[in-house]
Amino acid sequence: MPFTTAHNLSSTSTTTLPVLISGAGPVGLYEALLLTQLGIPVRIIDREMAISPNSRALGLHARSLEIFQFTGTIDDFLERGRAITNVSYYKNARLVGSLPMIRGEEHSMFSRGLILEQAKTSEIFLGKLKEFGVFVEYGWELLDTKVVEGGPGEEEYVETTIRRALVGGNVAEGEDRVMGDVDMRAEQKDKEYETQVVRSKYLVACDGGRSTVRHKINVAFPGRTLTQKSLLWDGHCDCDMSFAGFTLVKGSNGKNLMVFPMDDGVVRIGVDNGDMAPGEDFEQTLRELTIEHFESIVAEVVHPAKFKIKSTIWLTAFKINERRAEQYVYKNRIFLAGDAAHVHSPAGGQGLNTGLHDAHNLAWKLGYVLNGLAKPEFLLPTYEERGAMADRAIQLSSKLLNRRLAMGWVADIKAYFLFLIGPMLVAMLDVEYEKNNINRPHKSQPEPKGDYKVGVRAKEGTLLPFYSSSFVTDTKDKKDPQPTLRLHSLITGVARFHILVFASDHLTTSGAKEISTLLDHHVSQWQSKWTYGSTLRDGYTDKDLFKVHVITGPSSTTSSSSVLLEMSKRDVGKGKVFVDQAGRTHQNYGFAATKGLGGISVIRPDSHVGFRVHGVNEQAWKDVDEYFSTVLVAHYE
């Protein structure tokens, strides 16, 4: 509602929103998009008046692209982003080496990653939200928040005070020129505001490293502030070096710079500028920074190569903080995500990606709780599992930064070694969670370690549509190769559990019938016990929460089982059978493709293994049933 009078105006909401999101950067927008796909109404606010044209982050790693595929947003990113194809390393202006990025297609079809400006990532999410009729309320600033205990017969809720300036915006001139601050913003004087008090069941804080929410609920942000000064510049330049790919340069003066190619000939250059002196006012140093001075700093690093700035889009600096919130979940009502929960060096480009993974982890849990499918005190605390991933990101970025800043020939060797293995380190495909309420090892079988334990990311695999030579009479059909597909193309959606049945060589005539009968029986029971009330918008035409995929070993292709043929003709997710011709997909999940017990892996809606059991017999299915009965709440309970 617009106001034109020059007075402070206030209003209080009498209804309770399901979810309020504070912060409309990429993490907040992605959380809003996922919740919208889950059928959960959201309100998303941001203190800025629009998307910032200046992009703090540029890179999207393989794991981020995977979750975009699972949730149906990948095409826009592939269309607008640029593949990171190679990385080059210069020392004293001489090219030491240039390497192609490791593809590793057996691990992920997206292992190269993309270069895409943060602003464009936000634009993609904003466009998707617009398609669903959801819009960001720009200009609204979160002022205070707290959890309020409900009265008699009323559950507790979050009470949040927000405001917007009657004239102008909330952002003071120059307040964000220094990136990386974690202190609360200073209050602007002599401003007049419209104020609202908003009630919501849950609040997701995506409001950055200086998070007002984190400060207001008094969640500690332990860690350290480094003394290094780093400068960041976007623009057009001329240089004797080739900046066609991601480029690392170590100068003869001991300083380092990194170059990232962007669209339309624009490059981003990040350069080390030494340590802050005792008592130095960093903001004053930045105010005195000129384009000419930045040009001279870069020129010294690339010497004897020539460097000249042609035009400037953005020049800034950032403090490097390495910090992680002491807790991500506050009273099971308020959740910290993205930079509000963790900050670290930009080395490795993990900050934005880690925040997007936070959003992916949290959204389905809120959806299940708001639909009565899980108890909040059981499911929502498992969001704390993201803290360990932030710790890993901080450790890796710190290691990359330290290697970059180190001096001497030993340091040069280590830096070059890191240059060789770096592309593999930052794909973020090795994400894994520890045991908790939803990552449950089998109660009696030996607990596997490493790649096969619960909590790990669901591995990729190559499959074939079921093909039996016993049913083919045409010689040409027998010889034609079958089209392959990726396992990850099957485990899509935002709220679906995927049950992978690794049948090994059990799909004989009798084995196929037993598995088909057990599958249909248990899935029918699950669907009658657990139904999702909200409208799901994730590419499926149904609301079935349990998608089952049967994966058989190579020996089944000679079977003449009519039951097996029927399973091969089912719809995807309904027990359709696929062939693991080489046996590697079985192996990726810790099961033998031939002469094995087989096994069942339950994949959580965010594509992590929640439970696994050896065997595909009746007891194995009962064990899976027990897992779901522990994690979920039946609609009649």
C-alpha positions as CSV (number, residue, x, y, z in Angstrom):
1,M,0.0,0.0,0.0
2,P,1.7,3.3,-1.0
3,F,2.0,6.2,1.4
4,T,2.7,9.8,0.6
5,T,2.6,11.5,4.0
6,A,5.8,12.4,5.7
7,H,5.2,10.5,8.9
8,N,6.3,7.2,10.4
9,L,3.4,4.7,9.6
10,S,3.0,1.3,11.0
11,S,0.7,-1.7,10.6
12,T,0.6,-5.2,12.1
13,S,-0.3,-8.4,10.2
14,T,-3.2,-10.4,11.6
15,T,-2.5,-13.5,9.5
16,T,0.5,-15.8,9.7
17,L,2.5,-16.4,6.6
18,P,4.0,-19.9,6.1
19,V,7.5,-18.5,5.3
20,L,9.1,-15.1,5.3
21,I,12.5,-14.8,3.5
22,S,14.8,-11.9,4.3
23,G,17.2,-11.2,1.5
24,A,16.7,-11.5,-2.3
25,G,20.2,-12.4,-3.4
26,P,20.6,-15.8,-5.3
27,V,20.2,-17.8,-2.1
28,G,17.0,-16.1,-1.0
29,L,15.6,-16.2,-4.5
30,Y,16.4,-19.9,-4.9
31,E,14.8,-20.7,-1.5
32,A,11.7,-18.8,-2.6
33,L,11.6,-20.7,-5.9
34,L,12.0,-24.1,-4.3
35,L,9.3,-23.4,-1.7
36,T,7.0,-22.1,-4.5
37,Q,7.6,-25.3,-6.4
38,L,6.7,-27.1,-3.2
39,G,3.4,-25.3,-3.0
40,I,4.4,-23.2,0.0
41,P,3.4,-19.5,-0.1
42,V,6.3,-17.2,0.6
43,R,7.0,-13.5,1.1
44,I,10.5,-12.4,0.1
45,I,11.8,-9.0,1.0
46,D,15.1,-7.1,0.3
47,R,16.5,-3.8,1.5
48,E,17.9,-3.0,-1.9
49,M,15.6,-1.5,-4.5
50,A,16.6,-3.9,-7.3
51,I,19.2,-6.6,-8.1
52,S,22.7,-5.2,-7.8
53,P,24.4,-5.0,-11.2
54,N,27.7,-5.7,-9.4
55,S,28.3,-9.4,-9.1
56,R,30.3,-10.6,-6.1
57,A,30.3,-14.2,-7.3
58,L,30.9,-15.6,-10.8
59,G,31.3,-19.4,-10.7
60,L,28.7,-22.2,-10.5
61,H,30.2,-25.6,-9.6
62,A,29.2,-29.0,-10.8
63,R,27.1,-29.8,-7.7
64,S,25.1,-26.6,-8.1
65,L,24.3,-27.5,-11.7
66,E,23.2,-30.9,-10.6
67,I,20.7,-29.5,-8.2
68,F,19.4,-27.1,-10.8
69,Q,18.8,-30.2,-13.0
70,F,17.0,-32.0,-10.3
71,T,14.8,-29.0,-9.6
72,G,14.1,-28.1,-13.3
73,T,16.0,-24.9,-13.7
74,I,19.2,-26.1,-15.5
75,D,18.4,-25.1,-19.1
76,D,18.5,-21.3,-18.4
77,F,21.9,-21.6,-16.7
78,L,23.4,-23.7,-19.6
79,E,22.1,-21.1,-22.1
80,R,23.4,-18.1,-20.3
81,G,26.6,-19.4,-18.6
82,R,30.0,-20.0,-20.1
83,A,31.7,-23.4,-19.5
84,I,35.0,-23.2,-17.6
85,T,37.1,-25.0,-20.2
86,N,40.7,-24.3,-19.1
87,V,42.9,-22.8,-16.4
88,S,46.3,-21.1,-17.1
89,Y,49.1,-20.4,-14.7
90,Y,51.7,-17.6,-15.3
91,K,54.8,-16.9,-13.3
92,N,56.8,-13.7,-14.0
93,A,54.7,-13.2,-17.1
94,R,55.7,-16.6,-18.5
95,L,53.1,-19.2,-19.2
96,V,53.9,-22.2,-16.9
97,G,51.0,-24.3,-18.2
98,S,47.4,-24.4,-19.4
99,L,45.2,-27.3,-18.5
100,P,41.7,-28.3,-19.6
101,M,39.2,-28.5,-16.8
102,I,38.8,-32.1,-15.6
103,R,35.4,-33.3,-17.0
104,G,35.1,-36.6,-15.1
105,E,31.8,-37.4,-16.8
106,E,31.5,-40.6,-14.9
107,H,31.0,-38.5,-11.8
108,S,28.7,-35.8,-13.2
109,M,27.7,-34.5,-16.5
110,F,28.3,-31.0,-15.2
111,S,31.8,-31.4,-13.8
112,R,33.2,-28.4,-15.8
113,G,31.1,-25.8,-14.0
114,L,30.0,-22.4,-15.4
115,I,31.0,-18.8,-15.3
116,L,27.9,-16.7,-14.8
117,E,27.7,-13.4,-13.0
118,Q,25.7,-13.4,-9.7
119,A,23.3,-10.8,-11.1
120,K,22.4,-13.1,-14.0
121,T,21.9,-16.0,-11.6
122,S,19.5,-13.8,-9.7
123,E,17.7,-12.8,-12.9
124,I,17.1,-16.4,-13.8
125,F,15.5,-17.2,-10.4
126,L,13.6,-13.9,-10.5
127,G,12.2,-14.8,-13.9
128,K,11.1,-18.3,-12.7
129,L,9.4,-16.8,-9.7
130,K,7.5,-14.3,-11.9
131,E,6.2,-17.3,-13.9
132,F,4.7,-18.6,-10.7
133,G,3.3,-15.1,-9.7
134,V,5.8,-14.5,-6.9
135,F,7.5,-11.1,-6.8
136,V,10.3,-9.7,-4.5
137,E,9.2,-6.8,-2.3
138,Y,12.2,-4.5,-2.8
139,G,12.9,-1.7,-0.4
140,W,11.8,-3.5,2.7
141,E,14.4,-3.8,5.4
142,L,14.3,-6.2,8.3
143,L,14.6,-4.3,11.5
144,D,14.0,-6.9,14.3
145,T,12.7,-10.4,14.7
146,K,11.9,-12.8,17.5
147,V,10.2,-16.1,18.2
148,V,6.9,-15.6,20.1
149,E,5.3,-18.3,22.2
150,G,1.7,-18.9,21.2
151,G,-1.2,-18.5,23.5
152,P,-3.7,-21.2,24.5
153,G,-4.3,-23.5,21.6
154,E,-1.9,-21.5,19.4
155,E,1.5,-22.6,18.2
156,E,4.5,-20.3,18.5
157,Y,5.4,-18.0,15.6
158,V,8.0,-15.6,14.3
159,E,7.3,-11.9,14.7
160,T,9.4,-9.7,12.4
161,T,9.4,-5.9,12.1
162,I,10.2,-4.6,8.7
163,R,10.3,-1.1,7.2
164,R,10.8,0.9,4.1
165,A,11.9,4.5,3.6
166,L,9.1,6.9,2.6
167,V,11.7,8.8,0.5
168,G,14.7,7.1,-1.2
169,G,16.0,3.7,-0.2
170,N,17.5,2.0,2.8
171,V,21.1,1.8,1.5
172,A,23.4,4.6,2.6
173,E,25.8,5.9,0.0
174,G,29.0,3.9,-0.1
175,E,28.0,1.5,2.8
176,D,28.7,-1.6,0.7
177,R,31.8,-0.4,-1.1
178,V,33.9,-2.7,1.1
179,M,32.8,-6.3,0.7
180,G,33.2,-8.9,3.4
181,D,32.1,-6.9,6.4
182,V,30.2,-8.9,9.1
183,D,29.3,-6.0,11.5
184,M,25.7,-4.8,11.7
185,R,24.9,-1.8,9.6
186,A,24.8,1.6,11.2
187,E,21.4,3.3,11.6
188,Q,20.6,6.1,9.2
189,K,19.5,9.3,10.9
190,D,16.6,11.6,9.9
191,K,14.8,9.0,7.8
192,E,11.1,8.4,7.8
193,Y,9.7,4.9,7.3
194,E,6.6,2.8,6.8
195,T,6.8,0.0,9.3
196,Q,5.1,-3.4,9.4
197,V,5.0,-6.2,11.9
198,V,4.8,-9.6,10.1
199,R,3.9,-12.9,11.6
200,S,5.2,-16.1,10.0
201,K,5.6,-19.7,10.9
202,Y,9.2,-19.7,9.7
203,L,11.8,-17.1,8.8
204,V,14.8,-17.9,6.5
205,A,17.6,-15.4,6.8
206,C,19.5,-14.9,3.5
207,D,20.5,-11.4,4.4
208,G,24.3,-11.7,3.9
209,G,27.4,-11.6,6.1
210,R,26.1,-8.6,8.0
211,S,22.9,-10.4,8.7
212,T,20.5,-8.4,10.8
213,V,18.7,-11.6,11.7
214,R,21.8,-13.3,13.0
215,H,22.6,-10.2,15.2
216,K,19.0,-9.9,16.5
217,I,18.7,-13.5,17.6
218,N,22.3,-13.3,19.1
219,V,23.8,-16.2,17.2
220,A,27.5,-16.1,17.5
221,F,29.7,-15.8,14.4
222,P,33.0,-17.1,15.5
223,G,36.1,-17.1,13.3
224,R,38.8,-14.6,12.2
225,T,39.3,-11.6,10.0
226,L,42.4,-11.8,7.9
227,T,44.7,-8.9,7.4
228,Q,45.1,-9.3,3.6
229,K,43.7,-6.6,1.3
230,S,42.2,-7.7,-2.0
231,L,41.0,-5.5,-4.8
232,L,38.4,-6.4,-7.4
233,W,37.9,-4.8,-10.8
234,D,35.5,-5.5,-13.7
235,G,36.1,-3.9,-17.1
236,H,37.8,-4.0,-20.5
237,C,41.6,-4.0,-20.8
238,D,44.5,-4.7,-23.1
239,C,47.2,-7.1,-22.0
240,D,50.0,-9.1,-23.6
241,M,48.8,-12.2,-21.7
242,S,45.9,-14.2,-22.9
243,F,42.9,-14.0,-20.6
244,A,40.8,-16.4,-22.6
245,G,40.2,-18.8,-19.7
246,F,40.5,-18.7,-15.9
247,T,44.0,-17.4,-15.3
248,L,46.4,-17.3,-12.3
249,V,49.4,-14.9,-12.3
250,K,52.2,-14.9,-9.8
251,G,54.3,-11.7,-10.3
252,S,58.0,-11.2,-9.7
253,N,56.9,-8.8,-6.8
254,G,55.3,-11.7,-5.0
255,K,51.8,-10.5,-5.5
256,N,49.1,-12.6,-7.3
257,L,46.2,-11.9,-9.4
258,M,43.3,-14.0,-10.8
259,V,41.5,-13.3,-14.1
260,F,38.0,-14.5,-15.0
261,P,36.6,-13.9,-18.5
262,M,33.0,-12.5,-18.6
263,D,30.6,-11.6,-21.4
264,D,31.3,-9.0,-24.1
265,G,35.0,-9.0,-23.6
266,V,34.7,-7.9,-19.9
267,V,37.2,-9.5,-17.5
268,R,37.3,-9.6,-13.7
269,I,40.7,-9.1,-12.0
270,G,41.3,-9.9,-8.4
271,V,44.7,-8.8,-7.0
272,D,46.4,-9.1,-3.7
273,N,47.4,-5.7,-2.2
274,G,49.4,-6.7,0.9
275,D,48.3,-6.6,4.5
276,M,46.6,-3.9,6.4
277,A,48.9,-1.7,8.4
278,P,48.2,-1.4,12.2
279,G,45.5,1.1,12.7
280,E,44.7,1.4,9.0
281,D,41.2,2.5,8.1
282,F,40.3,0.2,5.3
283,E,37.4,2.2,4.1
284,Q,39.5,5.3,3.9
285,T,42.1,3.4,1.9
286,L,39.4,2.3,-0.5
287,R,38.0,5.9,-0.8
288,E,41.5,6.9,-1.9
289,L,41.8,4.1,-4.4
290,T,41.8,5.3,-8.0
291,I,41.5,3.4,-11.3
292,E,45.0,4.7,-12.1
293,H,46.4,3.2,-8.9
294,F,44.7,-0.1,-9.5
295,E,46.1,-0.2,-13.0
296,S,49.6,0.4,-11.7
297,I,49.2,-2.5,-9.1
298,V,48.2,-4.9,-11.9
299,A,50.9,-3.7,-14.2
300,E,53.6,-4.5,-11.5
301,V,52.3,-8.0,-11.2
302,V,52.2,-8.8,-14.9
303,H,55.5,-7.1,-15.7
304,P,57.3,-7.3,-18.1
305,A,54.0,-7.9,-19.9
306,K,52.0,-4.7,-20.7
307,F,48.6,-4.0,-19.1
308,K,46.3,-1.1,-19.8
309,I,42.7,-0.4,-18.6
310,K,40.3,0.7,-21.4
311,S,37.1,1.1,-19.4
312,T,35.9,0.3,-15.8
313,I,32.6,-1.1,-14.7
314,W,33.4,-1.7,-11.0
315,L,36.3,-1.2,-8.6
316,T,36.0,-2.4,-5.0
317,A,37.8,-4.2,-2.3
318,F,37.0,-6.8,0.3
319,K,37.9,-7.9,3.7
320,I,38.5,-11.6,4.1
321,N,36.5,-13.2,7.0
322,E,36.5,-16.9,7.8
323,R,33.5,-17.4,10.0
324,R,30.6,-19.8,10.6
325,A,27.5,-19.3,12.6
326,E,27.4,-21.2,15.8
327,Q,24.0,-22.6,14.9
328,Y,21.9,-22.6,11.7
329,V,18.6,-23.4,13.4
330,Y,17.1,-21.1,16.0
331,K,14.2,-22.5,18.1
332,N,13.2,-24.5,15.0
333,R,11.7,-21.3,13.6
334,I,14.5,-19.2,12.2
335,F,17.1,-20.5,9.8
336,L,20.4,-18.9,8.6
337,A,21.5,-19.6,5.0
338,G,24.2,-18.4,2.6
339,D,26.6,-15.6,3.9
340,A,24.3,-15.1,6.9
341,A,25.6,-18.5,8.1
342,H,29.1,-18.7,6.7
343,V,31.7,-16.4,5.0
344,H,35.2,-17.1,3.8
345,S,37.8,-16.2,1.2
346,P,36.6,-16.1,-2.4
347,A,39.4,-18.5,-3.3
348,G,37.8,-21.5,-4.9
349,G,34.5,-19.7,-5.6
350,Q,32.6,-21.7,-3.0
351,G,30.6,-19.0,-1.2
352,L,27.6,-18.7,-3.5
353,N,27.5,-22.4,-4.3
354,T,27.5,-23.3,-0.6
355,G,24.6,-21.0,0.0
356,L,22.6,-22.5,-2.9
357,H,23.1,-25.9,-1.4
358,D,21.9,-24.6,2.0
359,A,18.6,-23.5,0.2
360,H,18.3,-26.9,-1.5
361,N,18.8,-28.7,1.8
362,L,16.3,-26.6,3.8
363,A,13.4,-26.2,1.4
364,W,12.0,-29.7,1.2
365,K,12.2,-30.0,5.0
366,L,10.0,-26.9,5.4
367,G,7.7,-28.3,2.8
368,Y,7.3,-31.6,4.6
369,V,6.7,-30.0,8.0
370,L,4.2,-27.5,6.7
371,N,2.3,-30.4,5.0
372,G,2.2,-32.4,8.2
373,L,4.5,-35.1,6.9
374,A,7.2,-34.7,9.5
375,K,7.4,-33.5,13.0
376,P,9.3,-30.1,13.1
377,E,11.3,-31.1,16.2
378,F,12.5,-34.3,14.3
379,L,13.2,-33.0,10.8
380,L,14.1,-29.3,11.0
381,P,17.2,-29.7,13.3
382,T,18.8,-31.8,10.6
383,Y,19.4,-28.6,8.7
384,E,22.4,-28.2,11.0
385,E,24.1,-30.9,8.9
386,R,25.0,-28.0,6.5
387,G,27.4,-26.6,9.1
388,A,30.0,-29.3,8.4
389,M,29.9,-28.4,4.7
390,A,30.6,-24.7,5.5
391,D,33.5,-25.8,7.7
392,R,34.9,-27.7,4.7
393,A,34.5,-24.8,2.4
394,I,36.3,-22.5,4.8
395,Q,39.2,-24.9,5.2
396,L,39.6,-25.4,1.4
397,S,39.3,-21.7,0.6
398,S,41.8,-20.9,3.4
399,K,44.2,-23.5,2.0
400,L,43.9,-22.1,-1.6
401,L,44.4,-18.6,-0.3
402,N,47.5,-19.5,1.7
403,R,49.0,-21.3,-1.2
404,R,48.4,-18.3,-3.4
405,L,50.0,-15.9,-0.9
406,A,53.0,-18.1,0.0
407,M,56.5,-17.1,-1.1
408,G,59.6,-19.1,-2.1
409,W,60.4,-22.0,-4.5
410,V,58.7,-24.6,-2.2
411,A,55.6,-22.5,-2.2
412,D,55.8,-22.3,-6.0
413,I,55.9,-26.1,-6.3
414,K,52.9,-26.4,-4.0
415,A,51.0,-23.7,-5.9
416,Y,51.7,-25.5,-9.2
417,F,50.5,-28.8,-7.6
418,L,47.4,-27.0,-6.5
419,F,47.0,-25.7,-10.0
420,L,47.1,-29.3,-11.3
421,I,44.5,-30.6,-8.9
422,G,42.4,-27.5,-8.3
423,P,39.8,-28.2,-10.9
424,M,39.0,-31.5,-9.1
425,L,38.9,-29.8,-5.6
426,V,36.2,-27.3,-6.3
427,A,33.5,-29.3,-8.2
428,M,31.9,-29.8,-4.7
429,L,30.8,-33.3,-5.7
430,D,32.1,-34.9,-2.5
431,V,29.5,-33.3,-0.2
432,E,28.3,-35.7,2.5
433,Y,26.4,-35.5,5.8
434,E,26.9,-37.3,9.0
435,K,24.4,-39.6,10.7
436,N,21.3,-37.9,12.0
437,N,17.5,-38.4,12.1
438,I,17.2,-38.8,8.3
439,N,20.7,-40.3,7.6
440,R,20.1,-43.7,9.3
441,P,22.5,-46.6,9.0
442,H,20.9,-50.1,8.9
443,K,20.3,-51.3,12.5
444,S,21.9,-54.7,12.1
445,Q,23.9,-54.9,8.9
446,P,27.6,-53.7,8.9
447,E,27.8,-50.0,8.5
448,P,29.7,-49.1,5.2
449,K,32.3,-46.4,5.1
450,G,33.4,-43.8,2.6
451,D,31.4,-43.6,-0.6
452,Y,28.8,-46.0,0.5
453,K,27.7,-44.7,3.8
454,V,24.4,-42.8,4.4
455,G,24.5,-39.1,4.0
456,V,26.6,-39.1,0.8
457,R,25.6,-37.4,-2.4
458,A,23.7,-39.7,-4.7
459,K,26.3,-40.9,-7.2
460,E,25.9,-40.7,-11.0
461,G,25.6,-43.8,-13.2
462,T,25.1,-44.9,-16.8
463,L,22.1,-47.0,-17.6
464,L,20.3,-48.6,-20.6
465,P,16.6,-49.1,-21.2
466,F,15.8,-52.8,-20.5
467,Y,16.7,-54.9,-23.5
468,S,16.2,-58.6,-23.8
469,S,17.5,-60.6,-26.7
470,S,14.9,-63.2,-26.0
471,F,12.1,-60.9,-27.2
472,V,13.9,-59.6,-30.3
473,T,13.6,-61.4,-33.6
474,D,14.8,-58.8,-36.0
475,T,18.6,-59.2,-36.6
476,K,19.1,-55.4,-37.0
477,D,17.4,-54.7,-33.6
478,K,19.8,-57.2,-32.0
479,K,22.8,-55.4,-33.4
480,D,21.7,-51.8,-32.9
481,P,23.2,-50.2,-29.8
482,Q,20.7,-49.1,-27.1
483,P,20.6,-45.4,-26.1
484,T,22.2,-44.7,-22.7
485,L,20.8,-42.4,-20.0
486,R,22.1,-40.9,-16.8
487,L,20.9,-42.1,-13.5
488,H,20.6,-38.5,-12.3
489,S,18.1,-37.8,-15.1
490,L,15.7,-40.1,-13.1
491,I,16.0,-38.6,-9.6
492,T,14.4,-35.2,-10.3
493,G,11.9,-33.3,-8.3
494,V,11.8,-31.1,-5.2
495,A,9.8,-33.3,-2.8
496,R,10.2,-36.9,-4.0
497,F,12.1,-39.7,-2.4
498,H,13.7,-41.9,-5.0
499,I,14.1,-45.6,-4.2
500,L,16.8,-47.3,-6.2
501,V,16.4,-51.1,-6.3
502,F,19.7,-52.7,-7.3
503,A,18.5,-56.1,-8.4
504,S,21.9,-57.6,-9.3
505,D,21.1,-60.8,-11.2
506,H,17.9,-61.6,-9.2
507,L,15.6,-60.7,-12.1
508,T,15.1,-64.3,-13.1
509,T,11.6,-65.6,-13.8
510,S,10.8,-66.0,-10.1
511,G,13.0,-63.1,-8.9
512,A,11.3,-60.6,-11.1
513,K,7.9,-61.7,-9.9
514,E,8.9,-61.4,-6.2
515,I,10.5,-57.9,-6.6
516,S,7.6,-56.7,-8.7
517,T,5.1,-57.9,-6.1
518,L,7.0,-56.5,-3.1
519,L,7.5,-53.2,-4.9
520,D,3.9,-52.7,-5.7
521,H,2.7,-53.7,-2.3
522,H,5.0,-51.4,-0.3
523,V,4.7,-48.4,-2.6
524,S,0.9,-48.7,-2.5
525,Q,1.0,-48.7,1.3
526,W,3.4,-45.7,1.4
527,Q,1.2,-43.7,-0.9
528,S,-1.9,-44.3,1.3
529,K,0.0,-43.3,4.5
530,W,1.9,-40.3,3.3
531,T,0.4,-37.7,0.9
532,Y,1.5,-34.2,0.1
533,G,-1.3,-31.7,0.4
534,S,0.2,-28.7,-1.3
535,T,0.4,-28.4,-5.1
536,L,3.7,-29.6,-6.4
537,R,5.2,-27.9,-9.4
538,D,8.3,-29.8,-10.2
539,G,7.6,-31.4,-13.6
540,Y,5.6,-34.4,-12.6
541,T,1.9,-34.8,-13.3
542,D,1.3,-36.7,-10.0
543,K,1.9,-36.0,-6.3
544,D,3.5,-39.4,-5.6
545,L,6.3,-38.9,-3.1
546,F,7.9,-42.2,-3.8
547,K,9.6,-42.8,-7.1
548,V,11.0,-46.4,-7.6
549,H,13.7,-47.3,-10.2
550,V,14.8,-50.9,-10.6
551,I,18.3,-51.4,-11.9
552,T,19.4,-54.8,-13.0
553,G,22.7,-56.4,-13.8
554,P,23.7,-57.4,-17.4
555,S,22.7,-61.0,-17.1
556,S,19.0,-60.1,-17.2
557,T,19.2,-59.1,-20.9
558,T,19.0,-62.8,-21.7
559,S,15.9,-63.4,-19.6
560,S,12.6,-64.5,-21.0
561,S,10.6,-63.4,-18.0
562,S,7.2,-61.9,-19.0
563,V,7.1,-60.0,-15.6
564,L,10.5,-58.4,-16.4
565,L,9.2,-57.4,-19.8
566,E,6.1,-55.8,-18.1
567,M,8.4,-53.9,-15.6
568,S,10.4,-52.5,-18.6
569,K,7.2,-51.0,-20.0
570,R,6.2,-49.2,-16.8
571,D,6.4,-45.4,-16.5
572,V,9.6,-43.9,-15.0
573,G,9.3,-43.9,-11.2
574,K,6.7,-46.7,-11.1
575,G,9.2,-49.6,-10.9
576,K,10.5,-49.3,-14.5
577,V,13.6,-51.5,-15.0
578,F,16.9,-50.3,-16.4
579,V,20.1,-52.2,-17.2
580,D,23.4,-51.5,-15.6
581,Q,25.4,-53.1,-18.5
582,A,28.9,-52.5,-17.1
583,G,27.9,-53.0,-13.4
584,R,29.5,-49.7,-12.4
585,T,26.3,-48.1,-11.2
586,H,25.8,-51.0,-8.8
587,Q,29.4,-50.6,-7.7
588,N,28.9,-46.8,-7.2
589,Y,26.3,-47.6,-4.5
590,G,28.2,-50.5,-2.9
591,F,26.4,-53.4,-4.5
592,A,27.5,-56.3,-6.8
593,A,26.0,-56.4,-10.2
594,T,26.4,-60.2,-10.5
595,K,26.1,-62.9,-7.9
596,G,25.3,-60.4,-5.3
597,L,22.5,-59.9,-2.7
598,G,21.4,-56.7,-4.5
599,G,20.3,-53.8,-2.4
600,I,18.0,-50.8,-2.0
601,S,19.1,-47.2,-1.6
602,V,16.7,-44.5,-0.5
603,I,17.6,-41.1,-2.0
604,R,16.3,-38.1,0.0
605,P,14.5,-35.3,-1.9
606,D,17.8,-33.3,-1.9
607,S,19.6,-36.2,-3.6
608,H,21.5,-37.6,-0.6
609,V,21.4,-41.2,0.5
610,G,19.2,-41.4,3.6
611,F,19.1,-45.2,4.0
612,R,20.5,-48.3,2.4
613,V,20.1,-52.1,2.9
614,H,21.6,-55.1,1.4
615,G,19.1,-57.4,-0.2
616,V,15.9,-57.1,-2.3
617,N,13.8,-59.7,-0.4
618,E,10.8,-59.1,1.8
619,Q,12.9,-58.2,4.9
620,A,14.8,-55.6,2.9
621,W,11.5,-53.9,1.9
622,K,10.3,-54.0,5.5
623,D,13.5,-52.3,6.5
624,V,12.9,-49.5,4.0
625,D,9.3,-49.3,5.3
626,E,10.7,-48.9,8.9
627,Y,12.9,-46.0,7.7
628,F,10.0,-44.1,6.2
629,S,7.8,-44.9,9.3
630,T,10.5,-43.4,11.5
631,V,11.1,-40.3,9.4
632,L,7.6,-39.4,8.3
633,V,4.2,-38.9,10.0
634,A,1.2,-40.7,8.5
635,H,-1.7,-38.3,7.7
636,Y,-4.0,-40.3,10.1
637,E,-1.6,-40.1,13.1
